[in-house]
Amino acid sequence: MILKGTKFQIKVWKYLKKIQKGSVLTYSDVAKGINKPKAVRAVANAIGKNPYAPKIPCHRVIRSDGSLGGYSGKGGIKTKKKLLESEGILL
């Protein structure tokens, strides 16, 4: 799959592909994972622009307070919740 986006978006999206099924990370975890720990908002924006959901599993990223956050894929937050539940994650 050839990803189309900014260098930063592609870096974030490639990192998301490493999140294993049945696991979740926070936006802050992702920012730290790409060595940009202060770029939490930029990470959230990049995730929100992910046109490859759910193949690039942005549904596995949640807010630090444990809430779901947003979902850019078809069906929005309801779909995110269903995807997480199908992987055994109950929030």
PANU-578816 format. One record per residue (C-alpha): residue number from 1; x, y, z. Coordinates in steps of 0.5 Angstrom, whole numbers, plus 500, padded with zeros to 3 digits. Example, Ala and Ser with C-alpha at 12.3 -4.5 7.8 and 13.67 -1.06 7.14 Angstrom:
BEGIN
<banu><num>1</num><X>525</X><Y>491</Y><Z>516</Z></banu>
<banu><num>2</num><X>527</X><Y>498</Y><Z>514</Z></banu>
//
This chain:
BEGIN
<banu><num>1</num><X>500</X><Y>500</Y><Z>500</Z></banu>
<banu><num>2</num><X>503</X><Y>507</Y><Z>498</Z></banu>
<banu><num>3</num><X>501</X><Y>512</Y><Z>503</Z></banu>
<banu><num>4</num><X>499</X><Y>519</Y><Z>501</Z></banu>
<banu><num>5</num><X>500</X><Y>525</Y><Z>506</Z></banu>
<banu><num>6</num><X>505</X><Y>529</Y><Z>509</Z></banu>
<banu><num>7</num><X>512</X><Y>526</Y><Z>512</Z></banu>
<banu><num>8</num><X>509</X><Y>527</Y><Z>519</Z></banu>
<banu><num>9</num><X>502</X><Y>524</Y><Z>517</Z></banu>
<banu><num>10</num><X>506</X><Y>518</Y><Z>514</Z></banu>
<banu><num>11</num><X>510</X><Y>517</Y><Z>520</Z></banu>
<banu><num>12</num><X>504</X><Y>517</Y><Z>525</Z></banu>
<banu><num>13</num><X>500</X><Y>512</Y><Z>520</Z></banu>
<banu><num>14</num><X>506</X><Y>507</Y><Z>520</Z></banu>
<banu><num>15</num><X>507</X><Y>507</Y><Z>527</Z></banu>
<banu><num>16</num><X>499</X><Y>506</Y><Z>528</Z></banu>
<banu><num>17</num><X>500</X><Y>499</Y><Z>524</Z></banu>
<banu><num>18</num><X>505</X><Y>497</Y><Z>529</Z></banu>
<banu><num>19</num><X>499</X><Y>497</Y><Z>534</Z></banu>
<banu><num>20</num><X>497</X><Y>490</Y><Z>535</Z></banu>
<banu><num>21</num><X>490</X><Y>487</Y><Z>535</Z></banu>
<banu><num>22</num><X>487</X><Y>487</Y><Z>542</Z></banu>
<banu><num>23</num><X>491</X><Y>493</Y><Z>544</Z></banu>
<banu><num>24</num><X>490</X><Y>501</Y><Z>545</Z></banu>
<banu><num>25</num><X>495</X><Y>506</Y><Z>546</Z></banu>
<banu><num>26</num><X>494</X><Y>514</Y><Z>547</Z></banu>
<banu><num>27</num><X>495</X><Y>519</Y><Z>543</Z></banu>
<banu><num>28</num><X>501</X><Y>521</Y><Z>548</Z></banu>
<banu><num>29</num><X>504</X><Y>514</Y><Z>547</Z></banu>
<banu><num>30</num><X>504</X><Y>515</Y><Z>539</Z></banu>
<banu><num>31</num><X>507</X><Y>522</Y><Z>540</Z></banu>
<banu><num>32</num><X>513</X><Y>518</Y><Z>544</Z></banu>
<banu><num>33</num><X>513</X><Y>512</Y><Z>540</Z></banu>
<banu><num>34</num><X>515</X><Y>517</Y><Z>534</Z></banu>
<banu><num>35</num><X>520</X><Y>521</Y><Z>538</Z></banu>
<banu><num>36</num><X>516</X><Y>527</Y><Z>538</Z></banu>
<banu><num>37</num><X>513</X><Y>527</Y><Z>545</Z></banu>
<banu><num>38</num><X>511</X><Y>534</Y><Z>545</Z></banu>
<banu><num>39</num><X>507</X><Y>533</Y><Z>539</Z></banu>
<banu><num>40</num><X>501</X><Y>530</Y><Z>542</Z></banu>
<banu><num>41</num><X>496</X><Y>535</Y><Z>538</Z></banu>
<banu><num>42</num><X>499</X><Y>534</Y><Z>531</Z></banu>
<banu><num>43</num><X>499</X><Y>526</Y><Z>532</Z></banu>
<banu><num>44</num><X>492</X><Y>527</Y><Z>534</Z></banu>
<banu><num>45</num><X>491</X><Y>531</Y><Z>528</Z></banu>
<banu><num>46</num><X>495</X><Y>526</Y><Z>523</Z></banu>
<banu><num>47</num><X>490</X><Y>520</Y><Z>526</Z></banu>
<banu><num>48</num><X>484</X><Y>524</Y><Z>524</Z></banu>
<banu><num>49</num><X>486</X><Y>525</Y><Z>517</Z></banu>
<banu><num>50</num><X>488</X><Y>518</Y><Z>516</Z></banu>
<banu><num>51</num><X>484</X><Y>516</Y><Z>510</Z></banu>
<banu><num>52</num><X>486</X><Y>508</Y><Z>511</Z></banu>
<banu><num>53</num><X>482</X><Y>506</Y><Z>516</Z></banu>
<banu><num>54</num><X>481</X><Y>501</Y><Z>519</Z></banu>
<banu><num>55</num><X>487</X><Y>498</Y><Z>515</Z></banu>
<banu><num>56</num><X>491</X><Y>503</Y><Z>519</Z></banu>
<banu><num>57</num><X>488</X><Y>502</Y><Z>525</Z></banu>
<banu><num>58</num><X>487</X><Y>509</Y><Z>528</Z></banu>
<banu><num>59</num><X>481</X><Y>506</Y><Z>532</Z></banu>
<banu><num>60</num><X>486</X><Y>503</Y><Z>537</Z></banu>
<banu><num>61</num><X>488</X><Y>510</Y><Z>539</Z></banu>
<banu><num>62</num><X>485</X><Y>513</Y><Z>545</Z></banu>
<banu><num>63</num><X>485</X><Y>519</Y><Z>550</Z></banu>
<banu><num>64</num><X>489</X><Y>519</Y><Z>556</Z></banu>
<banu><num>65</num><X>483</X><Y>519</Y><Z>560</Z></banu>
<banu><num>66</num><X>481</X><Y>513</Y><Z>557</Z></banu>
<banu><num>67</num><X>475</X><Y>516</Y><Z>553</Z></banu>
<banu><num>68</num><X>475</X><Y>514</Y><Z>545</Z></banu>
<banu><num>69</num><X>477</X><Y>520</Y><Z>542</Z></banu>
<banu><num>70</num><X>475</X><Y>521</Y><Z>535</Z></banu>
<banu><num>71</num><X>475</X><Y>516</Y><Z>529</Z></banu>
<banu><num>72</num><X>475</X><Y>518</Y><Z>522</Z></banu>
<banu><num>73</num><X>473</X><Y>512</Y><Z>519</Z></banu>
<banu><num>74</num><X>466</X><Y>511</Y><Z>516</Z></banu>
<banu><num>75</num><X>461</X><Y>511</Y><Z>522</Z></banu>
<banu><num>76</num><X>465</X><Y>515</Y><Z>526</Z></banu>
<banu><num>77</num><X>465</X><Y>514</Y><Z>534</Z></banu>
<banu><num>78</num><X>460</X><Y>508</Y><Z>533</Z></banu>
<banu><num>79</num><X>464</X><Y>504</Y><Z>529</Z></banu>
<banu><num>80</num><X>471</X><Y>505</Y><Z>533</Z></banu>
<banu><num>81</num><X>467</X><Y>502</Y><Z>539</Z></banu>
<banu><num>82</num><X>465</X><Y>496</Y><Z>535</Z></banu>
<banu><num>83</num><X>472</X><Y>495</Y><Z>532</Z></banu>
<banu><num>84</num><X>475</X><Y>495</Y><Z>539</Z></banu>
<banu><num>85</num><X>469</X><Y>491</Y><Z>542</Z></banu>
<banu><num>86</num><X>471</X><Y>486</Y><Z>536</Z></banu>
<banu><num>87</num><X>478</X><Y>486</Y><Z>539</Z></banu>
<banu><num>88</num><X>476</X><Y>484</Y><Z>546</Z></banu>
<banu><num>89</num><X>477</X><Y>492</Y><Z>548</Z></banu>
<banu><num>90</num><X>471</X><Y>494</Y><Z>553</Z></banu>
<banu><num>91</num><X>472</X><Y>502</Y><Z>555</Z></banu>
//
